[in-house]
């Protein structure tokens, strides 16, 4: 098989479609071919990973653990691929030739050729700070933007609205007072392509407390509203009943970006799911997230309504406590609503969650560029609404934030985002 034919084949592999032709050619120059008879083991579970395999001819079966039924989604065919699993540097399952089989094999030392390089990957240094920047238009009026590299989900991200509105409110409060709670409501879908105007209403300014209401507008309509209370630091009573759960240290866990890469090649995940992840264009988030309990769940897999992960902002932030709380507010909405969806996922149906309201209580000073543990659970869901509660702990085990959120749960359909009411 000549080089041009190998390049043409590699260009049809979902994992490689985002690579330029020059990268495909470099890969074609270093791959090797391996052939197997029916019944031969291609790799064994728990063997050290030594390569990524691309199926050129024939079929291979991924074998589940004893007692688990194999399924057609784990039968690999031409253009399919597999490699390192999401747990450690070993293969996650036995893979056996289901017919005469030919694989194109990229050895581990050449796997860096699979990486895509871009300015975004170099470092989203303080991207979250740029997302939260407020352009002052008047004494109580600010303008925010949705940056091209900001997280979006087909519409303005809810955490962006919370974080920007809180940033606008904070700019109208004296620096000795910091936010201690906020309550917000998502009213309409935000348009990614136009600025957001934040009108701040100074409801109260007292000696120790201040209250602000912020209305976010696009095209003259309110799309989001927030009420926040600010407090001067006071000495007084303190206690804590909540206990931080025992979880692995964040340094021992995979970054979310690395986890996504591993999910592309883990043969125990369904083929269609891996192809979707491989061809998706997901910009790196400005927040480093590390799941405490990685698993094989997908958007079509039912799972418990709870989650724990460490997070921190990428890049170094200033010592401004107001900024750190705005960053935490931004990050708090990234995955929060998903726990309410988890029990309702099933094969053949996608379930979506639309945030309806979001509340936070800040108990103690915190740093958003140091590790915080986010523990969340959805205790109930009814009438198409899911309710979730959350707690954030610093590394010393201090409870620094409590949260609640309610979200609308609905079967997902392909929607062209339009400006209008969410419901």
C-alpha positions as CSV (number, residue, x, y, z in Angstrom):
1,X,0.0,0.0,0.0
2,X,1.7,3.2,-1.1
3,X,1.9,6.4,1.0
4,X,-0.8,8.3,-1.0
5,X,-3.3,5.4,-0.3
6,X,-2.4,5.4,3.4
7,X,-3.0,9.2,3.5
8,X,-6.3,8.8,1.8
9,X,-7.4,6.1,4.2
10,X,-6.3,8.1,7.3
11,X,-8.3,11.1,6.0
12,X,-11.5,9.1,6.4
13,X,-10.8,8.2,10.1
14,X,-12.9,10.3,12.4
15,X,-10.1,10.7,14.9
16,X,-7.9,12.3,12.2
17,X,-10.3,14.5,10.3
18,X,-9.2,17.7,12.0
19,X,-5.5,17.2,11.2
20,X,-4.0,19.0,8.2
21,X,-2.8,16.9,5.3
22,X,0.8,17.5,6.2
23,X,0.2,15.7,9.6
24,X,-1.5,12.8,7.8
25,X,1.5,12.4,5.6
26,X,3.9,12.4,8.6
27,X,1.7,9.7,10.2
28,X,1.7,7.7,7.0
29,X,5.5,7.7,7.0
30,X,5.8,6.0,10.4
31,X,2.9,3.6,10.7
32,X,3.3,-0.2,10.4
33,X,0.9,-2.8,9.2
34,X,-0.2,-5.8,11.3
35,X,-2.3,-8.8,10.2
36,X,-4.3,-11.1,12.4
37,X,-6.2,-14.4,11.8
38,X,-9.8,-14.8,13.1
39,X,-9.7,-15.3,16.9
40,X,-6.3,-13.7,17.4
41,X,-6.0,-11.2,20.2
42,X,-5.0,-7.8,18.9
43,X,-4.5,-6.4,22.4
44,X,-5.2,-7.7,25.9
45,X,-6.9,-5.9,28.7
46,X,-4.5,-4.3,31.2
47,X,-1.6,-4.5,28.8
48,X,0.5,-1.4,28.6
49,X,-0.5,0.8,25.8
50,X,2.0,0.7,23.0
51,X,0.0,2.1,20.0
52,X,-3.2,3.4,18.4
53,X,-4.8,0.9,16.0
54,X,-6.8,1.8,12.8
55,X,-8.8,-0.9,11.2
56,X,-7.9,-1.2,7.5
57,X,-9.6,-4.5,6.5
58,X,-11.8,-6.9,8.4
59,X,-13.6,-6.7,11.8
60,X,-12.6,-6.8,15.5
61,X,-14.7,-7.4,18.6
62,X,-14.2,-5.5,21.8
63,X,-14.9,-8.0,24.7
64,X,-16.6,-6.8,27.8
65,X,-15.8,-8.1,31.2
66,X,-17.1,-11.5,32.2
67,X,-20.9,-11.5,32.6
68,X,-21.5,-8.4,30.4
69,X,-23.1,-8.8,27.1
70,X,-21.3,-7.7,24.0
71,X,-23.1,-5.4,21.6
72,X,-22.8,-4.3,18.0
73,X,-21.5,-0.9,19.0
74,X,-18.4,-2.7,20.2
75,X,-17.8,-4.4,16.8
76,X,-15.1,-2.5,15.0
77,X,-14.9,-2.1,11.3
78,X,-13.0,-0.3,8.6
79,X,-12.0,3.2,9.6
80,X,-12.6,2.5,13.3
81,X,-9.8,2.9,15.8
82,X,-8.8,2.3,19.4
83,X,-6.0,2.9,21.8
84,X,-5.5,4.1,25.4
85,X,-8.5,3.8,27.8
86,X,-9.7,6.5,30.2
87,X,-8.1,4.7,33.2
88,X,-4.4,4.7,33.3
89,X,-2.0,3.8,30.5
90,X,-3.3,0.3,29.8
91,X,-5.9,-1.1,27.3
92,X,-9.3,-1.2,28.8
93,X,-10.5,-4.4,27.1
94,X,-9.6,-7.4,25.1
95,X,-9.8,-6.8,21.3
96,X,-10.1,-9.9,19.2
97,X,-10.1,-10.3,15.4
98,X,-13.6,-11.3,14.3
99,X,-12.3,-12.1,10.8
100,X,-9.1,-11.9,8.9
101,X,-7.9,-8.4,10.1
102,X,-5.4,-5.8,8.9
103,X,-4.6,-2.9,11.1
104,X,-2.5,0.2,10.5
105,X,-0.6,0.8,13.8
106,X,0.8,4.1,15.1
107,X,3.3,3.4,17.8
108,X,3.2,5.3,21.1
109,X,6.3,7.3,20.4
110,X,4.7,8.8,17.3
111,X,1.3,9.5,19.0
112,X,2.1,13.3,19.5
113,X,1.5,13.5,15.7
114,X,-2.2,13.1,16.6
115,X,-2.3,16.4,18.5
116,X,-3.7,19.6,17.0
117,X,-1.8,22.8,17.8
118,X,-3.5,26.1,17.9
119,X,-3.3,29.4,19.8
120,X,-6.1,28.2,22.0
121,X,-4.2,25.2,23.1
122,X,-1.1,27.2,23.9
123,X,-2.9,28.6,26.9
124,X,-6.3,30.1,27.7
125,X,-4.3,32.3,30.1
126,X,-6.8,34.4,32.0
127,X,-9.4,33.9,29.3
128,X,-12.1,33.9,32.0
129,X,-10.9,37.3,33.1
130,X,-11.3,38.6,29.6
131,X,-14.8,37.0,29.3
132,X,-15.9,38.8,32.5
133,X,-14.5,42.2,31.4
134,X,-17.2,44.9,31.6
135,X,-17.1,47.9,29.3
136,X,-18.5,50.9,31.2
137,X,-21.0,53.0,29.2
138,X,-22.5,55.1,32.0
139,X,-22.4,55.2,35.8
140,X,-24.7,52.1,36.2
141,X,-24.6,50.7,32.6
142,X,-22.0,48.2,31.3
143,X,-21.5,46.2,28.1
144,X,-20.3,42.6,27.9
145,X,-19.4,40.5,25.0
146,X,-19.3,36.8,24.0
147,X,-15.7,36.2,22.9
148,X,-15.0,33.8,20.0
149,X,-13.1,31.4,22.3
150,X,-15.6,31.6,25.2
151,X,-17.6,28.4,26.1
152,X,-20.9,28.4,24.2
153,X,-23.6,25.8,23.8
154,X,-25.4,27.3,20.8
155,X,-26.4,30.3,22.9
156,X,-24.9,32.6,25.5
157,X,-23.6,30.4,28.3
158,X,-25.6,30.9,31.5
159,X,-22.4,31.1,33.6
160,X,-21.3,34.0,31.4
161,X,-24.5,35.9,32.2
162,X,-24.1,35.2,36.0
163,X,-20.4,36.1,36.0
164,X,-20.8,39.2,33.9
165,X,-23.9,40.5,35.8
166,X,-22.1,40.0,39.1
167,X,-19.0,41.8,37.7
168,X,-21.2,44.7,36.7
169,X,-22.9,44.9,40.1
170,X,-19.5,44.7,41.9
171,X,-18.3,47.7,40.0
172,X,-21.0,49.8,41.7
173,X,-20.2,48.7,45.2
174,X,-17.4,50.1,47.4
175,X,-14.4,47.7,47.5
176,X,-14.8,46.9,51.2
177,X,-18.0,45.0,50.5
178,X,-18.0,41.7,48.6
179,X,-20.9,39.6,47.4
180,X,-22.3,37.1,49.9
181,X,-25.3,35.8,48.0
182,X,-27.0,36.1,44.6
183,X,-30.2,34.9,43.0
184,X,-30.7,34.9,39.3
185,X,-33.2,34.0,36.6
186,X,-32.6,33.0,33.0
187,X,-35.5,34.5,30.9
188,X,-34.5,34.4,27.3
189,X,-31.9,32.7,25.1
190,X,-29.0,35.1,24.6
191,X,-27.7,35.9,21.1
192,X,-24.0,35.1,20.7
193,X,-23.4,37.7,18.0
194,X,-24.5,40.9,19.7
195,X,-23.3,42.7,22.9
196,X,-25.2,42.3,26.2
197,X,-26.1,45.5,28.1
198,X,-26.1,45.3,31.9
199,X,-28.3,47.8,33.7
200,X,-27.4,48.0,37.4
201,X,-30.1,49.3,39.9
202,X,-28.7,50.4,43.2
203,X,-31.5,49.1,45.5
204,X,-29.7,49.8,48.8
205,X,-26.4,51.1,50.2
206,X,-26.1,50.7,54.0
207,X,-23.2,50.7,56.4
208,X,-22.5,47.0,56.2
209,X,-24.7,45.8,53.4
210,X,-25.5,46.8,49.8
211,X,-28.0,45.3,47.4
212,X,-28.0,45.5,43.6
213,X,-30.3,44.3,40.8
214,X,-28.9,43.7,37.4
215,X,-30.9,43.4,34.2
216,X,-29.1,42.0,31.1
217,X,-30.6,43.2,27.8
218,X,-30.4,42.4,24.2
219,X,-32.5,44.1,21.5
220,X,-34.3,46.0,24.2
221,X,-35.5,42.8,26.0
222,X,-34.4,41.5,29.4
223,X,-32.8,38.1,28.9
224,X,-31.5,37.6,32.4
225,X,-31.9,39.2,35.8
226,X,-29.8,39.0,39.0
227,X,-30.1,40.3,42.6
228,X,-27.0,40.3,44.7
229,X,-26.2,41.3,48.3
230,X,-22.8,42.6,49.4
231,X,-21.4,42.7,52.9
232,X,-18.6,44.4,54.6
233,X,-16.3,42.0,56.4
234,X,-17.6,41.4,60.0
235,X,-16.3,39.4,62.9
236,X,-18.8,37.1,64.5
237,X,-20.1,33.5,65.0
238,X,-18.9,30.7,62.8
239,X,-19.5,27.0,62.5
240,X,-19.6,24.3,59.8
241,X,-21.6,21.0,59.8
242,X,-20.8,20.1,56.1
243,X,-17.9,17.8,55.7
244,X,-15.8,17.6,52.5
245,X,-15.9,14.0,51.1
246,X,-12.7,12.0,50.7
247,X,-11.6,12.2,47.1
248,X,-8.4,11.9,45.2
249,X,-6.1,14.9,45.1
250,X,-6.5,17.0,41.9
251,X,-2.9,16.4,40.9
252,X,-3.6,12.7,40.6
253,X,-6.6,13.2,38.2
254,X,-6.8,13.8,34.5
255,X,-7.6,17.2,33.1
256,X,-10.9,17.4,31.3
257,X,-9.1,18.0,27.9
258,X,-7.0,14.9,28.4
259,X,-10.1,12.9,29.4
260,X,-11.8,14.0,26.2
261,X,-8.8,12.8,24.2
262,X,-8.7,9.4,26.0
263,X,-12.5,8.9,25.4
264,X,-11.8,9.1,21.7
265,X,-9.7,6.0,21.7
266,X,-11.1,3.9,24.5
267,X,-12.7,0.8,22.8
268,X,-15.2,0.3,25.6
269,X,-17.0,3.4,24.6
270,X,-19.5,3.0,21.7
271,X,-18.1,3.6,18.2
272,X,-20.6,6.3,17.2
273,X,-19.9,8.2,20.4
274,X,-16.2,8.1,19.9
275,X,-16.5,9.3,16.3
276,X,-18.7,12.1,17.5
277,X,-16.2,13.2,20.1
278,X,-13.3,12.9,17.6
279,X,-15.0,15.1,15.0
280,X,-16.4,17.6,17.4
281,X,-14.9,21.1,17.7
282,X,-14.8,21.8,21.4
283,X,-12.8,24.8,22.4
284,X,-10.7,24.4,25.6
285,X,-12.6,25.8,28.6
286,X,-11.0,28.6,30.6
287,X,-11.5,26.4,33.7
288,X,-9.4,23.3,34.6
289,X,-11.9,20.5,35.6
290,X,-10.8,17.1,37.0
291,X,-13.5,14.5,37.7
292,X,-13.1,12.6,40.9
293,X,-14.7,9.4,39.6
294,X,-14.2,9.1,35.8
295,X,-16.6,6.6,34.1
296,X,-17.9,5.3,30.8
297,X,-21.2,7.3,30.9
298,X,-22.2,9.1,27.7
299,X,-25.2,11.4,26.9
300,X,-27.2,8.2,26.2
301,X,-26.2,6.4,29.5
302,X,-28.3,6.5,32.6
303,X,-26.2,7.4,35.7
304,X,-26.7,8.6,39.3
305,X,-27.8,12.3,39.8
306,X,-24.6,13.3,41.6
307,X,-21.1,14.4,40.7
308,X,-17.8,15.5,42.3
309,X,-15.0,17.4,40.6
310,X,-12.1,19.7,41.3
311,X,-11.8,23.0,39.4
312,X,-9.8,26.1,39.1
313,X,-9.3,29.0,36.7
314,X,-6.6,28.6,34.1
315,X,-4.0,31.2,34.6
316,X,-3.1,33.4,37.5
317,X,-5.7,35.9,38.8
318,X,-5.1,39.1,40.8
319,X,-5.9,39.2,44.5
320,X,-9.2,41.0,43.9
321,X,-11.7,39.0,45.9
322,X,-14.6,40.4,43.8
323,X,-12.9,38.9,40.7
324,X,-12.5,35.5,42.3
325,X,-16.2,35.3,43.2
326,X,-17.2,36.3,39.7
327,X,-15.0,33.6,38.3
328,X,-16.5,31.0,40.6
329,X,-20.0,32.2,39.6
330,X,-19.0,31.8,35.9
331,X,-17.6,28.3,36.5
332,X,-20.5,27.1,38.7
333,X,-22.9,26.7,35.8
334,X,-20.7,24.7,33.4
335,X,-22.0,21.2,34.5
336,X,-24.4,21.9,37.4
337,X,-27.7,21.2,35.5
338,X,-26.3,17.9,34.0
339,X,-26.7,16.0,37.3
340,X,-30.5,16.5,37.0
341,X,-30.4,15.0,33.5
342,X,-28.3,11.9,34.4
343,X,-31.1,9.6,35.6
344,X,-33.2,10.2,32.4
345,X,-30.6,9.5,29.8
346,X,-31.1,6.4,27.6
347,X,-30.0,5.0,24.3
348,X,-31.7,6.6,21.3
349,X,-32.8,9.8,23.2
350,X,-30.8,12.9,24.2
351,X,-32.0,14.9,27.1
352,X,-31.2,18.6,27.5
353,X,-31.3,20.9,30.6
354,X,-32.1,24.6,30.4
355,X,-31.2,26.6,33.5
356,X,-34.2,28.4,34.9
357,X,-32.6,30.0,38.1
358,X,-29.3,29.9,39.9
359,X,-28.5,30.9,43.5
360,X,-25.2,31.1,45.3
361,X,-24.1,31.8,48.9
362,X,-20.5,32.8,49.5
363,X,-19.5,31.8,53.0
364,X,-15.7,32.5,53.2
365,X,-13.0,34.1,51.1
366,X,-11.7,31.9,48.3
367,X,-9.3,31.8,45.3
368,X,-10.7,30.7,42.0
369,X,-7.2,30.0,40.7
370,X,-6.6,27.4,43.4
371,X,-8.4,24.1,43.6
372,X,-12.0,24.0,44.7
373,X,-14.0,20.8,45.1
374,X,-17.6,21.0,43.7
375,X,-19.9,18.4,45.2
376,X,-23.4,18.4,43.6
377,X,-26.5,16.3,43.7
378,X,-30.0,16.4,42.3
379,X,-32.3,15.2,45.1
380,X,-35.5,15.4,43.0
381,X,-37.0,16.1,39.6
382,X,-40.6,16.5,38.7
383,X,-42.9,18.2,36.2
384,X,-40.0,18.4,33.8
385,X,-37.9,20.4,36.3
386,X,-34.7,19.1,37.9
387,X,-33.5,20.6,41.2
388,X,-29.8,20.5,42.1
389,X,-27.8,21.5,45.2
390,X,-24.1,22.0,45.4
391,X,-21.3,22.7,47.9
392,X,-17.8,24.0,47.1
393,X,-14.9,23.2,49.5
394,X,-11.3,24.6,49.5
395,X,-8.4,22.2,50.0
396,X,-8.5,22.7,53.7
397,X,-12.1,21.3,53.8
398,X,-13.7,24.7,54.5
399,X,-17.1,25.2,52.9
400,X,-16.8,28.3,50.8
401,X,-19.9,28.3,48.6
402,X,-23.4,26.7,48.6
403,X,-25.5,26.6,45.5
404,X,-28.9,25.6,44.2
405,X,-30.2,25.5,40.6
406,X,-33.5,24.5,38.9
407,X,-33.4,23.5,35.3
408,X,-36.0,22.5,32.7
409,X,-35.5,19.0,31.5
410,X,-36.6,18.1,28.0
411,X,-35.9,15.7,25.1
412,X,-33.3,17.4,23.0
413,X,-34.0,18.3,19.4
414,X,-32.0,20.1,16.8
415,X,-32.7,23.7,17.4
416,X,-31.5,26.7,15.4
417,X,-30.9,29.3,18.2
418,X,-33.4,32.1,17.9
419,X,-33.7,35.2,20.0
420,X,-36.8,34.8,22.2
421,X,-38.3,33.3,25.4
422,X,-36.7,30.1,26.6
423,X,-40.1,28.5,27.2
